[in-house]
Each structure stands twice: as structure tokens, then as C-alpha cells.
Amino acid sequence: MPVLQEIKSQLAKLLATEDLVVEHRKVSTAQFDVHKRVLTLPMWESASNTVYDLLVGHEVGHALFTPDEDPPKGIPHSFINIVEDARIEKLMKRKYPGMHKTFFKGYNQMSDDDFFSIADEDISEMNLADRANLYFKIGNFVDIEFSEEEMSIVRMIGDCETFEDVAKAAEELYKYCKKEVNNETQDIEAPKSQEQSSEEQEEQDSEESKPQGNIQDVPDDGGQDNSEQEVEPEVETADSLSNSIEQLAQTDGIETVYVEVPKVNLDTIIVSNNLVHRYVDHVFDLQERAGLEMDMQIFEECDKEYIQFKRSAQKEVNYLVKEFECKKAADSYARATTSRTGVLDCTKLHTYKYNEDLFRKVTTLADGKNHGLVFMLDWSGSMQYTLMDTCKQMFNLLWFCKKVGIPFDVYAFTNEWSSHDINFPHQLVDHYEKKENLLCISNDFNLLNILTSKVSAKDLEHQMINIWRHAVGFSRVYRSSYTWGRKMSLSGTPLNEALVSLHQILPKFQRENKLQKVQCVVLTDGEACPLNRHKLIKRYWENNAEFLGEARHDYWKTILRDRKTGNMYKFESANFNGFSDVMLKNLKDNFPEVNFVGIRLLAPRDANSFLKLYYDHGEELIRLQNEWKKEKGFVIRESGYDAYFGLSCTALAQDVEFEVDEGASKAKIKSAFAKSLKTKKLNKKVLGEFISLVA
């Protein structure tokens, strides 16, 4: 069974009982940065789940119990590691009793697979360090003998509770092994020094009989001590285990990159509702005055269309209100409780012989939750011809919110607010503290709070007309009698930047409005480019100087990591929608009570390609294609949204009023009535499903 590295990362975090950063990388050995609290695990792809759990538990033991201090000097690290390994594994078993089984099974498999390379070795001939290492790791599966003196050191190792104890035990172990190996060396070399040949002895005697001359020609050795140096003991089993574990790791191929969502500053990102409409009013007032000088009412036609649409939309709004109230009432009734009052019901007294329930009852209905809605509106260039229909859908929902008393905020995501205007200057600033492997948010990204429930009904009406004028102007760019300000121009599609901002917007909106339930609606017409990540770049021509640059998104090697929830997300798809879906999944994990609803207006020719982003083939694709043909709309459940509505622009653009000319024939009346019902059916179906999500 393959090892699921994300699950093992969660295991490490849970065992560590802290906000530990766990990374799987293509390295040969595990590493733990005690300063940054980052545990780097190799990709042990050849390891079984049993051995993998043991290795993870062992490394977490170091993270929990090995202190951030320099090891004692004069003692080789291998000896300290033997004692420290025994200590931290003992403490892990004490902290998590279930780890006894994990270590037992893992070391049993390591013993069977000869991780310590002892199959052809005589264990009794090994030094004490090697035997002690085997004793504390696989002592349950091999026979290991110790002398009484050695056993005292082994007990000292087993009794270690602190790192100071480790230092003392490691020192005793090292001294014993060093003494042992040097005694063996002397025993081997002593006989050899006594076996001089007769020729060597004669040569030595002849040299001594020669007359001694000046010593100035004799090279000076500088007083160097030529005595034999002491032999250092080695821990061969530790080296063998390390090599065996390294062979489990995959070190070639593409390195995994872990990215994180930055915590952005909403004060620099959000352009206030007041500032947005002061700018819009400034631009429109200048044009209106210029038009009046030429006896032109440049907004008259546009504003009449708004009034007409608002009047015609009231049926859909009222339908929404009715559905919402019914849904709330049904939910409240489902959570109702009935209890006895303790007061006799006199109308039941005559039934006392066969009825035990003679008391009055009271039914208590659970209070409904107070709701709020956050809208994210795509203000990009591709929305030019669909923004009008998108705004119509949004306005229906806003009027619904206003009628039932639901607070709302509408944000338009854009890159154009930073455009120069001498009367409305805007300074570009960073929206967050930049760090390596954070997702990049451009400093020209902004959220325009174009509509909000915080303003009066009169101001809201004026602001909705302002947005309506923009939508009409964009759709009739070549025949419009007015234009818009540069700051309100359509831009790129910073959808993913908007999704990042929701991490701060949603809790802030809920807190400020004292809400129990918040829903988020994203209105867009397409996908957005994936976000880059910050990366430290070295300039080799400047003595390897580092600076923080950007690297593009490579979906096949990138994992989104959330330290708050502990979740990790792979970017499975190379399509642009794949990146946004991961960002939405991350949002849903952070805000499980929030429903994220997508609304996308589609031209008839785009419906099939949009569906194939989520369905390659199969019955569900065929069903949705047929639903589109019949009803001009569908709901996708396989995206990052809880529900992703695809709606036909042409169907929604049709007049929903049932109107016929006076004296029209029966055929024309029938056709007009059928057309009206079809459009109403589409609107009510979509809006009804929407209500089921937000109620």
C-alpha cells in the first residue's frame, strides 16, 4: 500500500502537539530546524507504512525533546546520538503509549531486513557502542551480551531523562570504547615490535659503531612527537542504519515547493465605499454639466432602463423573499421542541381513565440565524459584454437582502484603481510582508467596495445607478453618450487575489455585523492566472547576493500549506480553474460554516467548454449538457464552490414581462406567454437553489 505523505505530515504535527511545519523533500536524511520549527522528512518512497511511522515518530521525538543547544565538546556526535536516540524514543513511548507498538513493529521489520548490516557479523565481537545501539533499537529480536561493567553503562543510558544526562552517559560510553579499542591495538602491535630480524639488528649495530660527526646536516623534525596516536572508536551499526534509511529516500526528480497564503492588509487593499462613489460622482458630474451646456441629458435613457428593470425585477425579488422565509420557517419548525407546562388541560380531564397525558404542552421554535452576504464581482475586461447581465442577477440578490434585512458588501476586484488621477491620488504600497514562498499579491490589486448595506436606502439607490451606468457604458462603448473614469476601467482578472483577501474579509464582516452565518457569492465570467510565489534568488555575479524575487506557479511540484488548519493541497490541474479551486477548498476548510457560491454568465457557445473543465465524459456531463439545452442553466457541484451556477446570458437578457400588442392574435399571445414563463422558470430555478444554500 503506497505511503500517503500528506497523512504522515499530519501524523507528525499531531505528535508534535504544536504548529510544526512538516515538509517532504527530496533529501537523504531527516532534518529538524529547531529555530524555525521546520521538520524536513525525506520522501521515503521505498519504506513501508510501519517503518515510515517509526521514522516519523523518531524525528518528532527529536523535535519535542532534543534541546536547541550545542552538544558537549570532546565527544563524537555518533556517541551522543546513540544515547539521545534511546532517550527520545523512551520519552515518546511514555507520552504516547501507542508508540510502543509502532516502534516494536518498525524495528522488527528493520531487523528482518538487516538495516544494521549484522547478518554476517558476530555481535559479541562488536564494541560496546554498537551493541548498546542494537540493544535499544532491536534488542527484542537479537541476543546481545554485556559484561557487568558494560551493563552499568547500558543502564546509565537507559536512565537518561535530560540532555545533561545524555552528555554524561555518552562521555562514559565514549571513554570505555576508546580505552577498549586502544587496548586491543596495543595487544596486536606489541609482539610485532619485538620481532626484529637479525639483519635489522646488525645494521643498527653498525650504525652505532660509526664515528659521530656534526648534526647540522640532520633534518630538524621541529620537535614533533612521533609517538603513536590513539585510535578513535567507530559506531558501525549507526552508519549502517543511516545508509539503509538513505536508500529508502528518493532524492532525484523535481523538488516539492510549499507555498502559503499571505495575511494581507485590508486597509491598503479595500477602497472604501465613500471614496469609490465620490470619484464616480466627480467623473459623472463633469460629463453631465458638459451635456447640459449642449442641451443633452446624457444619462436619461440609461437611468430609465434602470427604473424599468427594477420594476420588472420585483416579482423575482418577492419570490426570493417568499422562498427564504419558507425555508427559514421550515428549518425553525424542524428544530422546534415540545414540552409539558405542568398545567392541567381541562379539556382532557374526561379522558383520565385511558390517557396519561393530561397536561398542556408548549412548542418552542428555535430562533433563526442572522445572515450576511459578501459579493465578489469580476471587474475585468472580459466582463465588458456580460457585466450588465451579471449586475442584473446581483441587483436581484441585493434587493432581496434589503427586503429581508440581510447585511451585505459588494467588492469589485480590479487592477485599475491605481491609475493616475490628479484629483484622486493613489500610492502603491505592499499589501503584506513579503517572505519566501508566500503567494504574490501585486500592489496594484484593489477591492472596490462599490455597494454596501451600511448606507441609507437613498444612497444605495444612487450607488446602484452609478454601477448600472458603468455596466451600460461598457456594453455600448462605441455608442454611449458618456464614458467612465480611468480608475473604474475594466482590468485584468485578479480573482485569486480576491480569494486570498477573503481570509480577512469574512471574519471581519461577520464580527462587525454580529452575524451567525455568512455566505460568499463570486460573480465572474472566467478563470484567472495562478499566483506566483516569492523566491530568494542568488546573483552569482554579486558574490551570491540574495534578493526576494518571484517564481511562476508550477502546478506539478507545488503544494499549498495552511499552518492554521494543518491541511495541504496539491494543485492537480494545469488549467487556470484548478488553482482557484484549490484556493476555494482552502477557504472552505478555514470557514466551514460559509457557503461559497459561484455565478458565471455564459454565452451559448461557451457552455460546453466550461462544463468540460470539470467533466471529461460520463453521464453527469451528458445530463448537464441536456439541462443546458432545455433550461439554459445548470449547477456544477464538482468545483471548489459549494455550487457553481452556469447561466445563459441571452436567456437572462430577455424581457421577463408578459407583454403583447393590442389586438394580437392568439398565436402571438401564446408565444409571448410561453417565452415569459420560460424565462421566469430559469430565474426561479436558479434563485431557488441559491436560497436553499444561503437560508
C-alpha positions in Angstrom: 0.0 0.0 0.0 1.6 3.3 -1.0 2.5 5.8 1.7 0.3 9.0 1.8 2.8 11.7 2.6 0.2 14.3 3.5 -1.2 11.9 6.1 2.2 11.3 7.5 2.7 15.1 7.7 -0.5 15.3 9.8 0.8 12.5 12.0 4.0 14.4 12.7 2.0 17.6 13.5 -0.3 15.8 15.8 2.5 14.0 17.6 4.4 17.2 18.0 1.4 19.0 19.5 2.4 22.3 18.1 2.2 24.4 14.9 5.1 22.3 13.4 5.9 22.8 9.8 6.4 19.5 8.1 7.9 19.3 4.7 8.5 16.2 2.5 11.6 17.0 0.3 14.0 15.0 -1.9 16.7 14.8 0.8 18.6 11.8 2.0 18.1 12.3 5.8 15.5 13.9 8.0 16.3 17.3 9.5 14.7 19.5 12.1 15.3 23.2 12.3 14.9 24.0 16.0 14.7 27.7 15.3 12.1 27.8 12.5 10.4 24.7 13.9 10.5 23.0 10.4 10.7 19.3 10.2 12.0 18.1 6.9 11.3 14.5 6.1 12.8 12.6 3.1 10.4 11.1 0.6 10.8 7.5 1.9 9.0 6.0 -1.1 10.6 2.6 -0.5 9.6 2.4 3.1 6.6 0.5 4.4 3.9 2.3 6.4 5.2 0.6 9.5 8.8 1.8 9.0 7.5 5.2 7.9 5.6 5.7 11.1 8.6 4.7 13.2 10.9 7.2 11.4 8.3 10.0 11.7 7.8 9.2 15.4 11.6 9.2 15.9 12.0 12.6 14.2 9.1 14.1 16.2 10.9 12.8 19.3 13.9 15.0 18.4 11.5 17.9 17.8 9.9 17.5 21.2 12.8 16.6 23.4 16.1 17.5 21.9 17.1 21.0 23.1 18.3 23.8 21.0 21.8 23.9 22.3 25.3 22.9 21.2 26.4 19.3 22.0 29.2 18.8 24.5 32.7 19.1 23.0 35.2 16.3 23.0 32.5 13.6 22.4 31.9 12.3 18.9 28.4 13.0 17.7 27.7 9.4 16.9 28.1 8.5 20.6 25.8 11.4 21.6 23.2 10.3 19.0 23.1 6.7 20.3 22.3 7.9 23.9 19.9 10.6 22.7 18.0 8.2 20.4 17.4 5.9 23.3 16.2 8.8 25.5 13.8 10.5 23.0 12.3 7.1 22.0 11.7 6.3 25.6 10.0 9.7 26.2 7.9 9.3 23.0 6.6 5.9 24.3 5.9 7.5 27.7 4.0 10.4 26.1 2.1 8.3 23.5 1.7 4.7 24.8 0.5 3.6 21.4 4.1 4.3 20.1 5.3 1.1 21.9 3.6 -0.9 19.1 4.8 1.4 16.4 8.5 1.2 17.5 8.2 -2.6 18.1 6.8 -3.4 14.7 9.1 -0.9 12.9 12.3 -2.2 14.4 11.2 -5.8 13.9 10.9 -5.1 10.2 14.3 -3.3 10.2 15.8 -6.3 11.9 14.3 -8.7 9.4 15.6 -6.5 6.5 19.0 -6.2 8.1 19.1 -2.4 8.3 22.0 -2.6 10.7 24.2 -4.9 8.4 24.8 -7.6 11.2 23.6 -10.7 9.3 27.2 -11.9 8.7 28.7 -10.3 11.9 29.5 -11.7 15.3 27.7 -9.3 17.6 29.8 -10.4 20.6 32.9 -9.0 18.8 31.4 -5.5 18.4 32.3 -2.7 20.6 30.0 -1.5 23.4 28.6 1.4 21.4 27.5 -0.8 18.6 26.0 -3.4 21.0 24.2 -0.6 23.0 22.8 0.8 19.8 21.4 -2.6 18.8 20.1 -3.2 22.3 18.0 -0.1 22.5 16.7 -0.5 18.9 16.4 -4.2 18.0 17.2 -5.8 21.3 13.9 -7.6 21.3 14.9 -9.6 18.2 18.7 -10.3 18.6 20.7 -11.7 21.6 23.2 -9.2 23.0 25.5 -9.9 25.9 27.2 -7.4 28.2 29.8 -7.7 31.0 28.9 -6.4 34.4 31.0 -3.2 33.8 29.3 -2.7 30.4 25.9 -3.3 31.8 26.3 -0.4 34.3 26.9 2.0 31.3 23.9 0.5 29.4 21.7 1.1 32.5 23.1 4.6 32.7 22.0 5.2 29.1 18.5 3.8 29.7 18.0 6.0 32.8 18.7 9.3 30.9 15.9 11.8 31.4 17.6 15.1 30.4 20.1 16.2 27.8 22.6 16.7 30.6 22.2 13.0 31.5 22.8 12.2 27.8 26.1 14.1 27.8 27.3 12.2 30.9 26.3 8.8 29.6 27.8 9.5 26.2 31.0 10.5 27.8 31.2 7.3 29.8 30.4 5.2 26.7 33.0 7.0 24.6 35.7 6.6 27.2 35.0 2.9 27.6 35.0 2.3 23.9 38.2 4.3 23.3 40.0 2.5 26.1 38.8 -0.8 24.7 39.9 -0.2 21.1 43.3 1.2 22.1 44.0 -1.8 24.4 43.2 -4.2 21.5 45.6 -2.2 19.3 48.4 -2.4 21.8 47.9 -6.1 22.2 48.2 -6.6 18.4 51.2 -4.3 17.8 53.4 -5.3 20.9 54.6 -8.7 19.5 55.4 -7.1 16.2 57.8 -4.6 17.8 59.8 -7.4 19.4 60.3 -9.4 16.2 63.3 -7.6 14.7 65.3 -9.5 12.1 69.0 -10.3 12.6 69.8 -8.1 9.6 68.0 -5.2 11.1 69.9 -5.7 14.4 73.3 -5.9 12.6 72.5 -2.8 10.6 71.6 -0.9 13.8 74.9 -2.1 15.5 77.0 -0.9 12.5 75.4 2.5 12.6 76.1 2.9 16.3 79.8 2.0 15.7 80.3 4.8 13.2 82.1 7.9 14.4 79.6 10.8 15.1 80.0 13.9 13.0 78.3 17.3 13.0 74.4 17.1 13.3 73.9 20.2 11.2 73.0 18.0 8.2 70.4 16.1 10.1 66.9 17.3 9.2 65.2 19.0 12.1 61.8 17.4 12.9 60.8 20.5 14.8 60.4 18.7 18.0 57.4 16.7 16.6 56.2 13.9 18.8 56.4 10.7 16.7 54.7 8.5 19.3 51.7 6.5 18.0 48.3 8.5 18.1 45.4 7.0 19.9 42.8 5.1 17.8 39.2 6.6 17.7 36.4 4.1 18.2 33.7 3.9 15.5 29.9 3.1 15.6 29.4 0.9 12.6 25.8 0.0 13.2 24.8 3.7 13.3 26.5 4.2 9.9 24.8 1.1 8.5 21.4 2.2 9.7 21.9 5.7 8.3 22.9 4.2 4.9 19.9 1.9 4.9 17.5 4.7 5.6 19.1 6.9 2.9 18.4 4.1 0.4 14.7 4.4 1.2 14.6 8.1 0.2 14.0 9.3 -3.3 16.5 12.1 -4.0 16.1 12.6 -7.7 13.4 14.3 -9.7 11.5 17.6 -9.1 11.7 19.2 -5.7 8.4 19.9 -4.0 7.6 23.6 -3.3 5.5 24.6 -0.4 3.6 27.9 -0.7 1.4 29.7 1.8 -1.3 32.3 1.6 -0.2 35.7 2.9 -2.1 37.7 5.5 -3.0 40.8 3.7 -3.7 44.3 5.0 -7.3 45.2 4.2 -6.7 48.9 4.9 -4.5 49.1 1.8 -6.5 46.7 -0.4 -10.0 47.9 0.2 -11.1 51.2 -1.4 -14.0 52.5 0.8 -17.5 52.8 -0.5 -17.5 56.5 0.1 -14.3 57.1 -1.8 -15.4 55.0 -4.8 -18.6 56.9 -5.3 -17.0 60.3 -4.6 -14.8 59.5 -7.6 -17.6 58.2 -9.7 -19.8 61.2 -8.9 -16.9 63.5 -9.7 -16.5 61.9 -13.2 -20.2 61.7 -14.0 -21.0 65.3 -12.7 -18.4 66.8 -15.0 -19.9 65.0 -18.0 -23.5 65.8 -17.0 -22.7 69.5 -16.7 -21.0 69.4 -20.1 -24.0 67.7 -21.6 -26.4 70.2 -20.1 -24.5 73.0 -21.7 -25.3 71.3 -25.1 -28.9 70.7 -24.0 -28.2 66.9 -23.6 -29.5 64.6 -20.9 -26.7 62.1 -21.3 -27.9 59.7 -18.6 -31.6 60.0 -19.2 -32.0 56.8 -21.3 -29.7 54.7 -19.2 -31.5 55.7 -15.9 -34.9 55.0 -17.4 -33.7 51.5 -18.2 -32.6 51.0 -14.6 -36.0 52.1 -13.3 -37.8 49.8 -15.8 -35.5 46.8 -14.8 -36.1 47.4 -11.1 -39.8 47.4 -11.6 -39.8 44.2 -13.6 -37.4 42.5 -11.2 -39.7 42.9 -8.2 -41.5 39.6 -8.9 -38.2 37.7 -8.8 -37.3 39.6 -5.6 -40.6 38.8 -4.0 -40.2 35.2 -5.0 -36.8 35.1 -3.3 -38.2 36.6 -0.1 -41.1 34.1 0.0 -38.7 31.1 -0.6 -36.3 32.5 2.1 -39.0 32.9 4.7 -40.4 29.4 3.9 -37.0 27.9 4.2 -36.3 29.6 7.5 -39.7 28.7 8.9 -39.3 25.0 7.9 -35.8 25.0 9.4 -37.1 26.6 12.6 -40.0 24.1 12.8 -37.6 21.2 12.3 -35.7 22.4 15.3 -38.8 23.0 17.4 -39.1 21.4 20.9 -42.3 20.5 22.6 -42.5 20.2 26.4 -45.2 19.9 29.2 -46.1 23.0 31.1 -47.2 21.4 34.4 -50.7 22.9 34.0 -53.6 20.6 33.6 -55.5 20.7 30.3 -59.2 20.8 31.4 -60.4 19.7 28.0 -58.7 16.3 28.6 -59.9 15.6 32.1 -62.7 13.3 30.9 -60.1 11.0 29.3 -58.2 10.4 32.5 -59.0 6.6 32.5 -57.1 5.9 29.3 -54.9 9.0 28.8 -51.9 9.7 30.9 -51.1 13.0 29.1 -53.4 15.5 30.8 -51.1 18.5 30.8 -50.9 21.4 28.4 -47.9 21.4 26.1 -45.9 24.3 24.7 -43.9 24.3 21.5 -40.8 26.4 21.4 -39.4 27.4 18.0 -35.7 27.8 17.6 -34.5 31.3 16.7 -33.4 31.7 13.1 -29.8 32.6 12.4 -28.9 36.1 11.3 -27.3 36.1 7.9 -24.9 38.2 5.9 -23.7 38.1 2.3 -20.3 39.1 0.8 -20.2 39.5 -3.0 -17.0 39.5 -5.1 -17.6 41.0 -8.6 -15.3 40.5 -11.5 -14.3 43.9 -12.9 -12.2 42.6 -15.7 -12.1 43.4 -19.4 -13.7 40.1 -20.4 -16.8 41.2 -18.5 -17.4 44.0 -20.8 -20.4 42.5 -22.5 -21.6 40.3 -19.6 -21.3 42.8 -16.8 -24.8 44.1 -17.5 -26.5 40.7 -17.1 -24.2 39.9 -14.1 -25.3 43.1 -12.4 -28.9 42.3 -13.0 -28.6 39.0 -11.2 -26.6 40.7 -8.4 -29.2 43.5 -8.1 -31.9 40.9 -7.6 -30.0 39.4 -4.8 -29.2 42.8 -3.2 -32.9 43.9 -3.3 -33.7 40.6 -1.7 -31.1 41.2 1.0 -32.5 44.7 1.6 -36.1 43.4 2.0 -35.3 40.7 4.5 -32.8 42.8 6.4 -29.6 40.8 5.5 -26.4 43.0 5.6 -24.2 42.8 2.5 -21.0 44.1 1.0 -20.1 44.1 -2.7 -16.4 44.2 -3.7 -15.2 44.6 -7.3 -11.7 43.2 -7.8 -9.5 45.2 -10.1 -6.0 46.4 -11.0 -7.0 49.8 -12.4 -7.7 51.9 -9.3 -4.1 52.8 -9.1 -4.4 54.7 -12.5 -3.3 58.3 -12.2 -5.8 61.0 -11.4 -4.6 64.3 -10.0 -7.8 64.8 -8.0 -7.7 61.3 -6.5 -4.1 60.3 -6.0 -3.3 56.7 -5.0 0.0 55.5 -3.7 1.2 52.0 -4.5 2.2 50.1 -1.3 2.8 46.4 -0.4 -0.3 44.7 1.0 1.6 42.3 3.2 5.1 41.5 4.5 6.9 39.7 1.7 8.6 36.4 2.6 9.9 33.5 0.6 7.3 31.0 -0.6 4.3 33.3 0.1 1.9 33.7 -2.8 2.5 37.0 -4.6 -0.2 39.8 -4.4 0.5 42.7 -6.7 0.4 46.1 -5.1 -1.9 47.4 -7.9 -4.6 45.0 -6.7 -7.6 46.5 -5.0 -11.1 45.7 -3.9 -13.6 48.4 -4.6 -16.5 48.4 -2.0 -19.0 49.5 -4.7 -22.2 48.7 -2.7 -23.0 48.1 0.9 -26.0 47.8 3.2 -24.4 50.2 5.6 -25.6 53.3 3.6 -29.2 54.7 3.6 -31.8 53.4 1.1 -31.5 56.7 -0.8 -27.7 56.4 -1.1 -27.9 52.8 -2.0 -30.2 53.6 -4.9 -27.9 56.3 -6.1 -24.9 53.9 -5.9 -26.7 51.2 -7.8 -27.5 53.6 -10.6 -23.8 54.5 -10.7 -22.8 50.9 -11.2 -25.7 50.4 -13.7 -24.3 53.3 -15.7 -20.9 51.7 -15.9 -22.3 48.3 -17.0 -24.4 50.0 -19.7 -21.4 52.2 -20.8 -19.1 49.1 -21.1 -21.7 47.2 -23.2 -22.3 50.2 -25.5 -18.8 51.5 -25.6 -19.0 52.7 -29.3 -22.4 54.3 -29.0 -22.6 55.6 -25.4 -23.2 59.3 -24.7 -20.9 59.2 -21.7 -17.7 57.5 -20.5 -16.2 56.4 -17.2 -13.2 57.4 -15.1 -9.8 55.7 -15.6 -9.8 54.3 -12.1 -13.1 52.5 -12.9 -11.9 51.0 -16.1 -12.1 47.2 -16.6 -8.8 45.5 -15.8 -7.2 42.1 -15.6 -8.8 39.3 -13.6 -7.3 39.3 -10.0 -9.8 36.6 -8.9 -7.2 34.6 -6.9 -6.0 37.8 -5.1 -9.6 38.4 -4.1 -9.9 34.8 -2.8 -6.8 35.4 -0.7 -8.3 38.6 0.7 -11.5 36.7 1.8 -9.4 35.1 4.6 -9.5 38.5 6.3 -12.7 39.9 4.9 -15.1 37.1 6.0 -14.3 37.2 9.7 -14.1 41.0 9.7 -17.6 41.2 8.1 -19.1 38.7 10.5 -17.6 40.4 13.5 -18.6 44.0 12.5 -22.2 42.9 11.7 -22.5 40.5 14.6 -23.6 37.6 12.3 -24.0 33.9 12.9 -23.9 32.9 9.3 -22.0 34.5 6.3 -22.3 33.5 2.7 -20.0 34.4 -0.1 -21.0 34.9 -3.8 -18.4 35.2 -6.5 -19.7 36.6 -9.9 -17.2 36.1 -12.7 -17.0 35.1 -16.4 -13.8 33.1 -16.5 -10.6 31.8 -14.9 -7.7 33.8 -13.6 -3.9 33.3 -13.9 -2.3 31.4 -11.0 -0.4 33.5 -8.5 3.4 33.5 -8.5 5.4 32.8 -5.3 8.2 34.8 -3.7 11.6 33.2 -4.1 15.0 34.0 -2.8 17.3 34.5 -5.8 21.1 34.5 -5.7 23.1 36.7 -8.0 26.3 34.8 -8.6 27.9 37.8 -10.2 27.5 39.7 -6.9 29.1 37.3 -4.5 25.9 35.3 -4.3 24.0 38.2 -3.0 20.3 37.3 -2.4 17.2 39.2 -3.1 13.5 38.4 -3.0 12.1 37.8 -6.5 9.2 35.9 -7.9 8.8 32.5 -9.5 5.9 31.3 -11.6 3.5 28.7 -10.5 4.4 25.1 -11.4 1.3 23.0 -10.5 3.1 19.6 -10.7 5.5 20.4 -7.9 3.6 23.0 -5.8 1.7 22.3 -2.6 -0.4 24.9 -0.7 0.3 24.6 3.0 -2.1 26.1 5.7 -0.4 26.3 9.1 -3.7 27.3 10.8 -5.6 24.1 9.8 -2.7 21.9 9.1 -4.0 21.0 5.7 -2.0 20.7 2.5 -3.4 20.9 -1.1 -1.9 19.6 -4.3 -2.5 21.5 -7.5 -3.8 18.6 -9.6 -4.7 20.5 -12.7 -2.7 22.7 -15.2 -5.9 24.5 -16.1 -6.3 28.0 -14.6 -9.5 27.0 -12.8 -7.5 24.3 -10.9 -5.6 27.0 -9.0 -8.8 28.8 -8.0 -10.5 25.6 -6.9 -7.6 24.9 -4.5 -7.9 28.4 -3.1 -11.6 27.8 -2.6 -11.1 24.5 -0.9 -8.6 26.1 1.5 -11.2 28.8 2.2 -13.9 26.2 2.9 -11.6 24.4 5.4 -11.0 27.7 7.2 -14.7 28.7 7.2 -16.7 25.5 7.2 -19.9 27.4 8.0 -19.7 29.6 4.9 -21.3 28.5 1.6 -19.2 29.7 -1.4 -21.4 30.2 -4.4 -20.1 30.9 -7.9 -22.3 32.6 -10.6 -21.0 32.6 -14.2 -22.8 34.1 -17.1 -22.1 32.2 -20.3 -22.6 32.8 -24.0 -24.3 29.7 -25.6 -21.2 28.7 -27.4 -19.1 28.7 -24.2 -21.3 26.4 -22.1 -19.8 23.1 -23.3 -16.2 24.1 -22.9 -17.0 25.4 -19.4 -18.6 22.1 -18.5 -15.5 20.1 -19.7 -13.3 21.9 -17.3 -14.9 19.7 -14.6 -16.3 16.7 -16.5 -14.3 14.9 -19.2 -17.0 12.5 -20.0 -19.7 10.4 -18.4 -23.4 10.5 -17.5 -23.1 13.7 -15.5 -21.6 15.6 -18.4 -24.4 14.4 -20.7 -27.1 15.3 -18.1 -25.8 18.8 -17.6 -25.5 19.3 -21.4 -29.1 18.3 -21.8 -30.1 20.5 -18.9 -28.4 23.5 -20.6 -30.2 22.8 -23.9 -33.5 22.6 -22.1 -33.3 25.2 -19.3 -30.3 27.4 -20.3 -28.6 26.8 -17.0 -27.0 24.3 -14.7 -25.3 23.8 -11.4 -21.8 22.3 -11.1 -21.1 20.5 -7.8 -17.5 19.3 -8.6 -15.7 22.7 -8.5 -14.2 24.4 -5.5 -17.5 26.2 -4.9 -20.3 24.6 -3.0 -22.4 25.4 -6.1 -21.2 26.9 -9.3 -24.1 28.3 -11.4 -23.8 28.5 -15.2 -26.4 30.8 -16.7 -27.1 31.8 -20.2 -26.5 35.5 -20.9 -29.1 35.5 -23.8 -31.8 33.9 -21.7 -31.4 36.2 -18.8 -31.2 39.2 -21.1 -34.7 38.5 -22.4 -37.6 40.6 -21.1 -39.4 38.7 -18.4 -42.6 40.7 -18.7 -45.6 39.3 -20.5 -46.5 42.0 -23.0 -48.3 41.8 -26.3 -49.6 44.4 -28.7 -53.3 45.3 -28.5 -55.2 43.1 -31.0 -52.5 40.5 -31.2 -53.5 37.1 -32.5 -53.9 34.0 -30.2 -50.8 32.5 -31.6 -48.7 35.6 -30.7 -50.3 35.8 -27.2 -49.5 32.1 -26.7 -45.9 32.5 -27.9 -45.3 35.6 -25.7 -46.7 33.8 -22.7 -44.6 30.7 -23.2 -41.5 32.9 -23.6 -42.2 34.7 -20.4 -42.8 31.5 -18.5 -39.6 30.0 -19.8 -37.5 32.9 -18.5 -39.3 33.0 -15.2 -38.7 29.3 -14.8 -35.0 29.7 -15.3 -34.7 32.6 -12.9 -36.8 30.9 -10.2 -34.9 27.6 -10.6 -31.6 29.3 -10.1 -32.7 31.7 -7.4 -34.5 28.8 -5.6 -31.3 26.7 -5.4 -29.4 29.8 -4.3 -31.9 30.3 -1.4 -31.5 26.7 -0.4 -27.8 27.4 0.1 -28.0 30.7 2.0 -31.1 30.2 4.2 
